[in-house]
């Protein structure tokens, strides 16, 4: 994760600049930033590891759900 931390931060900051000044908007845009950046990386990792078809799809769905549930920011001001 270290090599992608800075690019993800730049991507997230860029997207969050487009939010409305309310918590729901920031929450939704932050979720979009997380999923749109991290899921393609995860897809590449598990595809290179040999997953394909149904296994790849289920892995991506599971990882996306986990990212959204566990990757929440503690506070969006």
C-alpha positions in Angstrom: 0.0 0.0 0.0 2.9 2.4 0.5 3.5 3.0 -3.2 -0.1 4.0 -3.8 -0.7 6.0 -0.6 0.3 9.4 -2.1 -1.5 8.9 -5.5 -4.6 7.9 -3.6 -4.4 10.9 -1.3 -4.1 13.2 -4.4 -7.1 11.5 -6.1 -9.2 11.6 -2.9 -8.4 15.3 -2.3 -9.2 16.1 -5.9 -12.6 14.4 -5.7 -13.4 15.9 -2.2 -12.9 19.4 -3.6 -16.1 18.8 -5.6 -18.3 18.0 -2.5 -21.1 20.1 -1.1 -20.4 21.4 2.4 -22.5 18.7 4.1 -21.4 15.4 5.7 -23.5 13.2 3.4 -21.9 14.6 0.2 -18.4 14.2 1.7 -19.2 10.7 2.8 -20.5 9.7 -0.7 -17.5 11.3 -2.5 -15.1 9.8 -0.1 -16.6 6.4 -0.7 -16.4 6.9 -4.5 -12.8 7.9 -4.2 -11.9 4.8 -2.2 -13.7 2.4 -4.5 -12.7 3.9 -7.8 -9.0 3.9 -6.8 -8.5 0.8 -4.7 -10.8 -1.7 -6.5 -8.9 -1.6 -9.8 -5.6 -2.2 -7.9 -7.2 -5.1 -6.1 -8.6 -6.6 -9.3 -5.1 -6.5 -10.9 -3.5 -8.1 -7.8 -6.0 -11.0 -7.7 -6.0 -11.5 -11.4 -2.2 -11.7 -11.5 -2.5 -14.2 -8.6 -4.6 -16.5 -10.9 -8.2 -15.6 -10.1 -10.6 -15.5 -13.0 -14.3 -15.7 -13.8 -16.6 -16.2 -10.8 -13.7 -16.2 -8.3 -12.5 -12.8 -9.6 -16.0 -11.4 -9.5 -16.8 -12.6 -6.0 -13.4 -11.5 -4.7 -14.0 -8.0 -6.1 -17.5 -7.7 -4.7 -16.3 -9.0 -1.3 -13.3 -6.6 -1.2 -15.5 -3.7 -2.2 -18.0 -4.3 0.6 -15.2 -4.7 3.1 -13.5 -1.5 1.8 -16.7 0.4 2.2 -17.5 -1.0 5.7 -13.9 -0.9 7.1 -12.3 2.0 5.2 -14.5 4.8 6.5 -12.9 8.0 7.7 -13.4 8.8 11.4 -14.4 12.3 10.7 -15.2 14.4 7.6 -15.1 18.1 8.4 
